Amino acid sequence: MTEASKNAASRPVTTWLLLVLSALVLAVLVALGTWQVQRLHWKEGLLARINERIAAAPVDLPEMERIYAETGDVEYRTVRVSGSFVHEGERHFFATWQGQSGYFVHTPLQLADGRYIFINRGFVPFDRKEKEDRPDSLTVGGVRVTGLARRAPEEKPSFIVPDNDIAKNIFYWKDMGAMAETSGLPKGSVFLPFYVDADKTANPGGLPVGGVTLIDLPNNHLQYAVTWYGLAVALCGVLLVWWRRNRHRS
């Protein structure tokens, strides 16, 4: 068999192999595009649900506890709580707010039944971290706080997040169990399993600055879907050009 005959015989095998591989790649690209479309619908629904909850009238704490007991889903629901702040138990979460680094102040609020719930009262700059540096913020007596119920992560979000510095009272992720245990409250104190981001209602002395909830849910799924589908179309175009050239040679 001549060299030309061997090349001619192997050409159909190569052609079919190329077509099979191209079909697999095309299937993957289409699947990725479709998955991104599904994610787009999911994300749009999630954002709509969050906006609906934020705009809803606040409910009292017993109703929020009922919702939590039934669904476990209290994220971004507007709630109203009453009690007394225990400022000695402040926990400080490292944060950036409007381009400035500092801390979110999480203060235990003692409820009428003796339980506690952490209130994220808002942002303070670095030099106002300690409560002694902002005495006007130390509200005494009963208060009513309106804000958004939040769930803390059950574990550190990522290995790149630093470990919490308990000794310096600096938290890099919201380990609510550790916050409660190190707050100085009596052993056995009961904390609610969620916390509250206080709204923009001004605190005495202007600090902490409330209303710091960030709803930063990137929604780039449409661009991703267009990219994957575009690559699928491009692959089809390449295959079409290749097929026409080979047909012409044949």
Backbone as CSV, one residue per row, in Angstrom:
resi,resn,N_x,N_y,N_z,CA_x,CA_y,CA_z,C_x,C_y,C_z
1,MET,0.859,-1.208,0.000,0.000,0.000,0.000,0.886,1.246,0.000
2,THR,0.589,2.146,-0.897,1.384,3.360,-1.000,1.074,4.296,0.165
3,GLU,1.961,5.268,0.328,1.782,6.263,1.393,0.506,7.048,1.188
4,ALA,0.206,7.352,-0.077,-1.014,8.109,-0.368,-2.250,7.299,-0.009
5,SER,-2.180,5.978,-0.273,-3.314,5.117,0.057,-3.520,5.052,1.563
6,LYS,-2.401,4.962,2.312,-2.520,4.938,3.772,-3.150,6.218,4.304
7,ASN,-2.741,7.356,3.779,-3.308,8.636,4.215,-4.792,8.705,3.908
8,ALA,-5.163,8.208,2.729,-6.575,8.235,2.345,-7.405,7.331,3.252
9,ALA,-6.822,6.183,3.648,-7.546,5.251,4.495,-7.715,5.789,5.914
10,SER,-6.713,6.513,6.398,-6.777,7.021,7.765,-7.612,8.289,7.886
11,ARG,-7.884,8.930,6.738,-8.618,10.197,6.785,-10.025,10.047,7.366
12,PRO,-10.813,9.025,6.994,-12.148,8.890,7.586,-12.097,8.698,9.102
13,VAL,-11.102,7.940,9.585,-10.969,7.728,11.035,-10.704,9.055,11.733
14,THR,-9.787,9.830,11.174,-9.469,11.139,11.750,-10.683,12.055,11.716
15,THR,-11.420,12.008,10.627,-12.609,12.854,10.493,-13.642,12.511,11.551
16,TRP,-13.913,11.207,11.731,-14.900,10.806,12.719,-14.445,11.125,14.139
17,LEU,-13.182,10.965,14.407,-12.661,11.301,15.728,-12.827,12.787,16.009
18,LEU,-12.528,13.616,15.011,-12.692,15.054,15.164,-14.150,15.423,15.391
19,LEU,-15.040,14.786,14.648,-16.466,15.075,14.810,-16.971,14.671,16.190
20,VAL,-16.538,13.521,16.681,-16.972,13.059,18.009,-16.479,14.013,19.102
21,LEU,-15.197,14.387,19.004,-14.654,15.324,19.995,-15.355,16.670,19.931
22,SER,-15.627,17.137,18.737,-16.315,18.418,18.569,-17.724,18.351,19.145
23,ALA,-18.392,17.215,18.927,-19.744,17.055,19.475,-19.728,17.080,20.997
24,LEU,-18.720,16.444,21.591,-18.606,16.454,23.049,-18.358,17.859,23.576
25,VAL,-17.447,18.567,22.924,-17.154,19.947,23.344,-18.392,20.819,23.180
26,LEU,-19.104,20.655,22.083,-20.311,21.440,21.843,-21.357,21.158,22.917
27,ALA,-21.506,19.881,23.281,-22.475,19.518,24.316,-22.115,20.166,25.652
28,VAL,-20.821,20.182,25.972,-20.374,20.802,27.222,-20.654,22.301,27.207
29,LEU,-20.341,22.976,26.103,-20.566,24.425,26.004,-22.049,24.770,26.145
30,VAL,-22.899,24.007,25.476,-24.342,24.252,25.571,-24.838,23.996,26.997
31,ALA,-24.318,22.930,27.619,-24.723,22.612,28.991,-24.313,23.724,29.947
32,LEU,-23.107,24.253,29.771,-22.650,25.352,30.635,-23.501,26.599,30.430
33,GLY,-23.833,26.907,29.190,-24.688,28.060,28.919,-26.063,27.893,29.541
34,THR,-26.626,26.694,29.419,-27.950,26.432,29.988,-27.914,26.521,31.508
35,TRP,-26.834,26.009,32.102,-26.687,26.095,33.561,-26.634,27.550,34.016
36,GLN,-25.949,28.392,33.265,-25.883,29.803,33.636,-27.248,30.486,33.491
37,VAL,-28.030,30.082,32.517,-29.386,30.622,32.392,-30.218,30.235,33.612
38,GLN,-30.079,28.991,34.047,-30.796,28.547,35.243,-30.339,29.324,36.467
39,ARG,-29.031,29.523,36.567,-28.503,30.320,37.687,-29.001,31.754,37.624
40,LEU,-29.146,32.297,36.436,-29.668,33.655,36.269,-31.078,33.764,36.833
41,HIS,-31.946,32.801,36.481,-33.306,32.821,36.998,-33.323,32.680,38.520
42,TRP,-32.441,31.805,39.026,-32.365,31.628,40.482,-31.913,32.920,41.174
43,LYS,-30.882,33.569,40.634,-30.354,34.787,41.240,-31.376,35.911,41.181
44,GLU,-32.076,36.061,40.071,-33.092,37.098,39.960,-34.215,36.871,40.971
45,GLY,-34.587,35.601,41.160,-35.607,35.292,42.157,-35.130,35.593,43.562
46,LEU,-33.865,35.281,43.841,-33.300,35.551,45.161,-33.271,37.051,45.448
47,LEU,-32.809,37.839,44.487,-32.757,39.292,44.677,-34.151,39.875,44.855
48,ALA,-35.116,39.376,44.101,-36.490,39.863,44.243,-37.024,39.541,45.627
49,ARG,-36.712,38.346,46.132,-37.184,37.948,47.458,-36.538,38.810,48.546
50,ILE,-35.247,39.094,48.400,-34.566,39.946,49.374,-35.165,41.348,49.378
51,ASN,-35.369,41.917,48.197,-35.951,43.266,48.120,-37.347,43.298,48.721
52,GLU,-38.107,42.233,48.506,-39.456,42.163,49.076,-39.398,42.121,50.601
53,ARG,-38.455,41.353,51.134,-38.336,41.259,52.592,-37.890,42.574,53.213
54,ILE,-36.935,43.223,52.571,-36.433,44.494,53.114,-37.525,45.550,53.138
55,ALA,-38.377,45.533,52.121,-39.441,46.537,52.024,-40.633,46.222,52.910
56,ALA,-40.709,45.024,53.458,-41.867,44.627,54.262,-41.860,45.331,55.617
57,ALA,-43.038,45.443,56.207,-43.154,46.036,57.539,-42.468,45.136,58.563
58,PRO,-41.821,45.709,59.568,-41.122,44.882,60.554,-42.091,44.066,61.400
59,VAL,-41.639,42.875,61.764,-42.416,42.029,62.668,-41.708,41.994,64.014
60,ASP,-42.456,41.676,65.051,-41.861,41.587,66.379,-41.067,40.290,66.511
61,LEU,-40.198,40.251,67.497,-39.281,39.133,67.654,-39.983,37.780,67.791
62,PRO,-41.076,37.654,68.558,-41.726,36.336,68.641,-42.140,35.784,67.276
63,GLU,-42.612,36.651,66.380,-42.991,36.205,65.044,-41.762,35.771,64.264
64,MET,-40.644,36.481,64.426,-39.417,36.085,63.732,-38.906,34.745,64.256
65,GLU,-39.035,34.524,65.550,-38.628,33.236,66.111,-39.502,32.103,65.570
66,ARG,-40.786,32.385,65.377,-41.671,31.377,64.805,-41.239,31.029,63.390
67,ILE,-40.918,32.057,62.603,-40.463,31.827,61.228,-39.184,31.010,61.233
68,TYR,-38.283,31.342,62.136,-37.022,30.606,62.204,-37.262,29.147,62.586
69,ALA,-38.152,28.922,63.548,-38.428,27.555,63.984,-39.046,26.729,62.861
70,GLU,-39.869,27.361,62.020,-40.571,26.628,60.968,-39.738,26.461,59.704
71,THR,-38.932,27.465,59.374,-38.220,27.434,58.094,-36.701,27.540,58.215
72,GLY,-36.219,28.114,59.304,-34.791,28.366,59.436,-34.302,29.501,58.563
73,ASP,-35.215,30.163,57.870,-34.856,31.208,56.903,-35.358,32.562,57.388
74,VAL,-34.460,33.334,57.991,-34.824,34.677,58.453,-33.994,35.747,57.755
75,GLU,-33.145,35.357,56.826,-32.231,36.308,56.187,-32.974,37.499,55.585
76,TYR,-32.542,38.703,55.971,-33.018,39.975,55.429,-34.488,40.259,55.750
77,ARG,-35.055,39.538,56.691,-36.418,39.867,57.120,-36.348,41.003,58.138
78,THR,-37.248,41.951,58.032,-37.257,43.106,58.918,-37.887,42.734,60.253
79,VAL,-37.182,43.043,61.337,-37.621,42.635,62.668,-37.483,43.797,63.642
80,ARG,-38.272,43.728,64.699,-38.259,44.773,65.737,-38.017,44.070,67.066
81,VAL,-36.989,44.503,67.800,-36.652,43.878,69.083,-36.511,44.955,70.159
82,SER,-36.814,44.561,71.381,-36.713,45.477,72.523,-35.895,44.828,73.625
83,GLY,-35.154,45.655,74.346,-34.353,45.148,75.446,-33.374,46.196,75.923
84,SER,-32.318,45.736,76.586,-31.294,46.644,77.108,-29.915,46.185,76.632
85,PHE,-29.125,47.123,76.140,-27.791,46.786,75.667,-26.863,46.448,76.829
86,VAL,-26.025,45.450,76.609,-24.960,45.111,77.561,-23.650,45.494,76.881
87,HIS,-23.256,46.740,77.055,-22.120,47.270,76.290,-20.804,46.597,76.652
88,GLU,-20.725,46.046,77.868,-19.481,45.362,78.258,-19.214,44.149,77.371
89,GLY,-20.240,43.654,76.723,-20.082,42.469,75.887,-19.858,42.773,74.421
90,GLU,-19.549,44.010,74.071,-19.318,44.360,72.660,-18.295,43.429,72.008
91,ARG,-18.613,42.993,70.799,-17.665,42.258,69.974,-17.462,43.059,68.696
92,HIS,-16.231,43.074,68.206,-15.876,43.948,67.085,-15.491,43.130,65.853
93,PHE,-16.198,43.368,64.779,-15.989,42.666,63.519,-15.274,43.591,62.545
94,PHE,-14.094,43.175,62.090,-13.307,43.993,61.166,-14.090,44.196,59.872
95,ALA,-14.210,45.457,59.440,-15.044,45.743,58.271,-14.592,47.025,57.595
96,THR,-15.058,47.193,56.370,-14.861,48.432,55.612,-16.224,48.985,55.269
97,TRP,-16.371,50.270,55.508,-17.654,50.908,55.243,-17.425,52.235,54.537
98,GLN,-17.973,52.346,53.326,-17.841,53.559,52.519,-16.388,53.991,52.379
99,GLY,-15.530,53.014,52.110,-14.125,53.282,51.850,-13.261,53.450,53.073
100,GLN,-13.836,53.335,54.260,-13.075,53.519,55.493,-13.034,52.214,56.274
101,SER,-11.848,51.876,56.768,-11.707,50.644,57.544,-11.995,50.903,59.011
102,GLY,-12.561,49.892,59.644,-12.894,50.009,61.051,-13.561,48.739,61.528
103,TYR,-14.654,48.891,62.273,-15.310,47.733,62.862,-16.829,47.907,62.883
104,PHE,-17.516,46.775,62.770,-18.933,46.731,63.078,-19.061,46.308,64.534
105,VAL,-19.832,47.054,65.281,-19.983,46.800,66.717,-21.195,45.903,66.946
106,HIS,-20.929,44.695,67.437,-21.996,43.746,67.768,-22.173,43.741,69.288
107,THR,-23.322,44.203,69.728,-23.577,44.350,71.157,-24.705,43.428,71.592
108,PRO,-24.528,42.677,72.688,-25.625,41.846,73.182,-26.782,42.725,73.665
109,LEU,-27.976,42.359,73.276,-29.187,43.010,73.759,-29.910,42.014,74.653
110,GLN,-30.099,42.392,75.927,-30.793,41.494,76.842,-32.299,41.680,76.690
111,LEU,-32.982,40.579,76.428,-34.424,40.604,76.242,-35.132,40.499,77.589
112,ALA,-36.428,40.749,77.573,-37.204,40.743,78.811,-37.182,39.390,79.501
113,ASP,-37.037,38.307,78.722,-37.040,36.971,79.312,-35.652,36.496,79.730
114,GLY,-34.655,37.391,79.650,-33.308,37.058,80.099,-32.400,36.519,79.015
115,ARG,-32.934,36.197,77.858,-32.082,35.749,76.760,-31.405,36.954,76.113
116,TYR,-30.503,36.656,75.171,-29.754,37.716,74.509,-29.808,37.523,72.991
117,ILE,-29.644,38.636,72.294,-29.477,38.607,70.849,-28.439,39.658,70.483
118,PHE,-27.532,39.307,69.598,-26.530,40.277,69.167,-27.160,41.267,68.194
119,ILE,-26.843,42.535,68.398,-27.265,43.610,67.494,-26.023,44.209,66.852
120,ASN,-25.948,44.161,65.531,-24.893,44.864,64.812,-25.312,46.325,64.751
121,ARG,-24.819,47.112,65.683,-25.246,48.510,65.789,-24.701,49.363,64.655
122,GLY,-23.622,48.898,63.994,-23.090,49.651,62.874,-21.587,49.843,62.945
123,PHE,-21.125,50.802,62.180,-19.697,50.996,61.934,-19.089,52.059,62.836
124,VAL,-17.859,51.766,63.293,-17.030,52.774,63.973,-15.637,52.718,63.352
125,PRO,-14.962,53.867,63.218,-13.593,53.859,62.670,-12.613,53.246,63.662
126,PHE,-11.388,53.000,63.183,-10.373,52.346,63.995,-10.184,53.026,65.353
127,ASP,-10.082,54.352,65.339,-9.743,55.058,66.570,-10.931,55.207,67.524
128,ARG,-12.093,54.653,67.137,-13.254,54.694,68.033,-13.743,53.282,68.359
129,LYS,-12.852,52.326,68.225,-13.217,50.929,68.469,-13.676,50.708,69.903
130,GLU,-12.921,51.182,70.847,-13.245,50.932,72.248,-14.395,51.822,72.702
131,LYS,-15.259,51.257,73.498,-16.464,51.987,73.927,-16.117,53.221,74.758
132,GLU,-14.935,53.196,75.421,-14.527,54.360,76.213,-14.261,55.577,75.325
133,ASP,-13.985,55.345,74.032,-13.703,56.441,73.110,-14.970,57.025,72.479
134,ARG,-16.123,56.478,72.820,-17.410,57.000,72.322,-18.477,56.815,73.403
135,PRO,-18.288,57.483,74.534,-19.204,57.285,75.667,-20.652,57.627,75.346
136,ASP,-20.858,58.553,74.407,-22.238,58.935,74.081,-23.017,57.791,73.441
137,SER,-22.300,56.814,72.884,-22.977,55.711,72.194,-23.501,54.647,73.145
138,LEU,-23.119,54.734,74.410,-23.461,53.688,75.371,-24.853,53.928,75.943
139,THR,-25.845,53.623,75.147,-27.238,53.822,75.529,-27.572,53.044,76.792
140,VAL,-28.236,53.715,77.730,-28.613,53.091,78.998,-30.123,52.900,79.028
141,GLY,-30.555,51.756,79.563,-31.988,51.520,79.697,-32.572,50.823,78.488
142,GLY,-33.890,50.763,78.490,-34.584,50.051,77.437,-34.493,50.742,76.085
143,VAL,-34.335,49.950,75.036,-34.279,50.474,73.669,-35.128,49.568,72.778
144,ARG,-35.530,50.126,71.662,-36.186,49.328,70.618,-35.370,49.481,69.351
145,VAL,-35.009,48.352,68.760,-34.154,48.345,67.575,-34.920,47.698,66.429
146,THR,-34.863,48.369,65.288,-35.441,47.802,64.068,-34.306,47.549,63.082
147,GLY,-34.344,46.396,62.447,-33.285,46.076,61.499,-33.594,44.797,60.754
148,LEU,-32.558,44.218,60.177,-32.696,43.017,59.355,-32.119,41.820,60.088
149,ALA,-32.913,40.760,60.171,-32.423,39.528,60.777,-31.387,38.898,59.857
150,ARG,-30.342,38.361,60.447,-29.252,37.755,59.675,-28.820,36.450,60.313
151,ARG,-28.323,35.543,59.466,-27.742,34.296,59.943,-26.232,34.372,59.766
152,ALA,-25.515,34.021,60.807,-24.053,33.995,60.723,-23.596,32.685,60.094
153,PRO,-22.426,32.674,59.452,-21.916,31.418,58.882,-21.605,30.421,59.985
154,GLU,-21.760,29.151,59.688,-21.490,28.108,60.668,-20.001,27.777,60.760
155,GLU,-19.245,28.175,59.764,-17.809,27.941,59.782,-17.112,29.048,59.014
156,LYS,-15.795,29.099,59.132,-15.034,30.140,58.450,-15.268,30.042,56.954
157,PRO,-15.653,31.157,56.308,-16.033,31.104,54.890,-14.949,30.594,53.961
158,SER,-13.675,30.872,54.273,-12.597,30.489,53.371,-11.294,30.421,54.143
159,PHE,-10.365,29.622,53.635,-9.064,29.502,54.302,-8.271,30.797,54.230
160,ILE,-8.625,31.685,53.290,-7.878,32.942,53.185,-8.333,33.961,54.226
161,VAL,-9.480,33.702,54.892,-9.954,34.596,55.947,-9.121,34.350,57.199
162,PRO,-8.555,35.397,57.805,-7.727,35.184,59.009,-8.553,34.594,60.152
163,ASP,-7.855,33.951,61.070,-8.513,33.474,62.275,-8.892,34.658,63.161
164,ASN,-9.986,34.506,63.868,-10.412,35.564,64.772,-9.379,35.765,65.883
165,ASP,-9.118,37.030,66.199,-8.174,37.373,67.265,-8.985,37.642,68.530
166,ILE,-9.259,36.576,69.258,-10.116,36.686,70.430,-9.508,37.616,71.474
167,ALA,-8.186,37.512,71.677,-7.525,38.303,72.713,-7.692,39.805,72.480
168,LYS,-7.678,40.214,71.208,-7.816,41.637,70.888,-9.260,42.023,70.555
169,ASN,-10.170,41.059,70.666,-11.574,41.323,70.354,-11.719,41.842,68.924
170,ILE,-11.101,41.115,67.993,-11.212,41.427,66.569,-11.649,40.159,65.847
171,PHE,-12.796,40.226,65.229,-13.339,39.074,64.519,-13.287,39.334,63.015
172,TYR,-12.752,38.361,62.292,-12.659,38.462,60.838,-13.772,37.673,60.153
173,TRP,-14.403,36.808,60.887,-15.636,36.176,60.419,-16.551,36.021,61.636
174,LYS,-17.835,36.004,61.378,-18.803,36.106,62.474,-19.088,34.745,63.079
175,ASP,-18.191,34.363,63.965,-18.371,33.156,64.755,-19.207,33.557,65.976
176,MET,-20.535,33.453,65.833,-21.411,33.951,66.879,-21.249,33.170,68.179
177,GLY,-20.891,31.895,68.085,-20.646,31.129,69.300,-19.478,31.692,70.085
178,ALA,-18.374,31.982,69.369,-17.206,32.558,70.033,-17.501,33.961,70.539
179,MET,-18.276,34.718,69.785,-18.656,36.054,70.237,-19.420,35.980,71.560
180,ALA,-20.354,35.038,71.629,-21.152,34.895,72.843,-20.293,34.436,74.018
181,GLU,-19.432,33.446,73.756,-18.616,32.891,74.832,-17.618,33.889,75.392
182,THR,-17.165,34.821,74.571,-16.145,35.779,75.011,-16.730,37.136,75.382
183,SER,-18.052,37.224,75.443,-18.690,38.516,75.720,-18.658,38.894,77.192
184,GLY,-18.277,37.963,78.039,-18.227,38.261,79.470,-19.547,38.100,80.181
185,LEU,-20.571,37.645,79.489,-21.868,37.431,80.123,-21.822,36.155,80.963
186,PRO,-22.756,36.015,81.900,-22.743,34.829,82.775,-22.744,33.539,81.985
187,LYS,-22.032,32.541,82.488,-21.975,31.245,81.840,-23.378,30.659,81.734
188,GLY,-23.679,30.122,80.571,-24.998,29.554,80.350,-25.994,30.534,79.770
189,SER,-25.564,31.760,79.510,-26.468,32.743,78.900,-26.928,32.230,77.535
190,VAL,-28.201,32.416,77.254,-28.791,31.903,76.020,-28.858,33.015,74.985
191,PHE,-28.252,32.762,73.812,-28.309,33.710,72.706,-29.215,33.159,71.611
192,LEU,-29.967,34.040,70.978,-30.766,33.628,69.834,-29.831,33.200,68.705
193,PRO,-30.272,32.278,67.833,-29.394,31.735,66.791,-29.209,32.657,65.594
194,PHE,-29.753,33.848,65.633,-29.530,34.825,64.574,-29.279,36.174,65.221
195,TYR,-28.790,37.125,64.420,-28.533,38.460,64.940,-29.278,39.479,64.090
196,VAL,-29.149,40.752,64.447,-29.885,41.804,63.751,-28.926,42.902,63.322
197,ASP,-28.975,43.266,62.040,-28.296,44.463,61.546,-29.218,45.658,61.776
198,ALA,-28.833,46.554,62.683,-29.679,47.708,62.988,-29.821,48.611,61.770
199,ASP,-30.951,49.303,61.684,-31.191,50.194,60.550,-30.436,51.505,60.724
200,LYS,-30.766,52.504,59.910,-30.018,53.764,59.884,-30.391,54.733,60.993
201,THR,-31.276,54.336,61.877,-31.634,55.225,62.976,-30.372,55.661,63.716
202,ALA,-30.193,56.973,63.875,-28.951,57.502,64.435,-28.786,57.098,65.899
203,ASN,-27.573,56.704,66.241,-27.235,56.419,67.633,-26.767,57.690,68.328
204,PRO,-26.898,57.765,69.649,-26.415,58.947,70.376,-24.938,59.203,70.086
205,GLY,-24.609,60.444,69.784,-23.237,60.795,69.467,-22.838,60.482,68.038
206,GLY,-23.755,59.869,67.263,-23.487,59.588,65.856,-22.792,58.276,65.589
207,LEU,-22.381,57.568,66.620,-21.708,56.282,66.465,-22.374,55.237,67.350
208,PRO,-22.338,53.988,66.895,-21.955,53.496,65.563,-22.919,53.976,64.479
209,VAL,-22.458,53.951,63.236,-23.293,54.327,62.098,-24.062,53.096,61.637
210,GLY,-25.388,53.133,61.779,-26.202,51.971,61.454,-26.517,51.869,59.967
211,GLY,-27.305,50.858,59.637,-27.697,50.646,58.249,-26.564,50.179,57.372
212,VAL,-25.742,49.253,57.885,-24.535,48.854,57.155,-24.702,47.535,56.390
213,THR,-25.916,47.025,56.321,-26.121,45.762,55.610,-25.742,45.915,54.144
214,LEU,-24.865,45.049,53.672,-24.443,45.058,52.271,-25.091,43.878,51.551
215,ILE,-25.868,44.199,50.552,-26.463,43.144,49.730,-25.706,43.139,48.418
216,ASP,-24.605,42.419,48.432,-23.689,42.417,47.294,-23.690,41.023,46.674
217,LEU,-24.696,40.774,45.868,-24.822,39.477,45.210,-24.585,39.680,43.716
218,PRO,-23.370,39.451,43.246,-23.077,39.671,41.822,-23.974,38.818,40.949
219,ASN,-24.456,39.428,39.866,-25.345,38.710,38.952,-24.785,38.828,37.536
220,ASN,-23.761,38.010,37.276,-23.100,38.029,35.969,-23.468,36.824,35.113
221,HIS,-24.524,36.133,35.494,-24.850,34.879,34.827,-25.250,35.087,33.363
222,LEU,-25.868,36.218,33.045,-26.242,36.466,31.656,-24.994,36.569,30.780
223,GLN,-23.981,37.301,31.256,-22.745,37.419,30.489,-22.078,36.050,30.314
224,TYR,-22.092,35.248,31.387,-21.495,33.920,31.296,-22.254,33.057,30.291
225,ALA,-23.588,33.125,30.335,-24.389,32.333,29.402,-24.098,32.735,27.963
226,VAL,-24.024,34.048,27.716,-23.720,34.531,26.367,-22.343,34.045,25.922
227,THR,-21.391,34.039,26.841,-20.040,33.578,26.510,-20.036,32.110,26.092
228,TRP,-20.685,31.258,26.911,-20.685,29.820,26.591,-21.448,29.537,25.300
229,TYR,-22.610,30.166,25.149,-23.370,29.963,23.919,-22.617,30.518,22.715
230,GLY,-21.918,31.635,22.921,-21.133,32.215,21.835,-20.016,31.293,21.390
231,LEU,-19.356,30.664,22.361,-18.303,29.701,22.009,-18.887,28.503,21.260
232,ALA,-20.105,28.085,21.665,-20.753,26.974,20.963,-21.052,27.350,19.519
233,VAL,-21.548,28.568,19.297,-21.827,29.032,17.933,-20.537,29.123,17.127
234,ALA,-19.476,29.632,17.767,-18.186,29.745,17.075,-17.669,28.368,16.670
235,LEU,-17.819,27.392,17.556,-17.387,26.040,17.225,-18.173,25.486,16.039
236,CYS,-19.474,25.739,16.031,-20.288,25.300,14.895,-19.818,25.958,13.599
237,GLY,-19.457,27.245,13.673,-18.963,27.946,12.499,-17.664,27.347,11.986
238,VAL,-16.756,27.024,12.922,-15.488,26.416,12.524,-15.721,25.065,11.857
239,LEU,-16.620,24.266,12.445,-16.912,22.953,11.866,-17.545,23.077,10.487
240,LEU,-18.391,24.091,10.310,-19.036,24.281,9.018,-18.008,24.635,7.948
241,VAL,-17.090,25.547,8.283,-16.040,25.919,7.341,-15.164,24.718,7.007
242,TRP,-14.808,23.964,8.061,-13.980,22.769,7.844,-14.700,21.760,6.958
243,TRP,-15.974,21.530,7.157,-16.747,20.571,6.354,-16.824,21.002,4.895
244,ARG,-17.056,22.286,4.673,-17.138,22.778,3.293,-15.811,22.617,2.570
245,ARG,-14.710,22.895,3.240,-13.397,22.756,2.612,-13.101,21.298,2.268
246,ASN,-13.426,20.423,3.209,-13.171,19.006,2.944,-14.077,18.453,1.857
247,ARG,-15.296,18.932,1.781,-16.201,18.495,0.724,-15.692,18.963,-0.629
248,HIS,-15.172,20.195,-0.646,-14.638,20.720,-1.906,-13.426,19.903,-2.359
249,ARG,-12.556,19.521,-1.414,-11.385,18.712,-1.763,-11.806,17.327,-2.261
250,SER,-12.834,16.764,-1.639,-13.307,15.457,-2.047,-13.870,15.517,-3.465
